[in-house]
Amino acid sequence: MMDVPFWDMMGMLGIYAPLALGAIGSILGCSIGGQAACGAMLDVESGYGRLVGLSALPSSQTIYGIVVMLSLNRTVDIESAPGLFAIGSLCGVALLFSGWFQGKCCASAIQVTKSKPEVFGLSAAPAAIVEGFAVFAFIFALILAGGLPVAAGGV
């Protein structure tokens, strides 16, 4: 027999994991991009807004995490807990790494842009590609969450 309190805890962890891990990814990514933007502002005379804007791209992982968390939010029971944990934690890990590495892409784009401003849009393409993988994790988590059992009488 499965240990019910253990799975209750794991189910609750799975509900909150996409937000928490997505936020950690956003924190890491925005920090990396923001530091690069601050450094680049010392070397350029204009275009500060687009540097700061680019550094904020990884913040979207937190938004995706909020939506997935809300789609997983329900009463945890023994039938839904393993699925909640698997979907929430794996989606959260994908969002964490996406935010983190998107920040690295943004930092690289910022460094290139300070020396060669005409390639700003093209240099941001790798960050957009990384964002696409976050969107894949987000969409598939929503699809899978719709197939999880809902406890009788629970939201």
Secondary structure, DSSP 8 states (H G I E B T S, - for coil): ---HHHHHHHHHHHHHHHHHHHHHHHHHHHHHHHHHHHHHHTT-SS-HHHHHHHHTGGGHHHHHHHHHHHHH-S---TTTHHHHHHHHHHHHHHHHHHHHHHHHHHHHHHHHHHH-GGGHHHHTHHHHHHHHHHHHHHHHHHHHHHTS---TT--
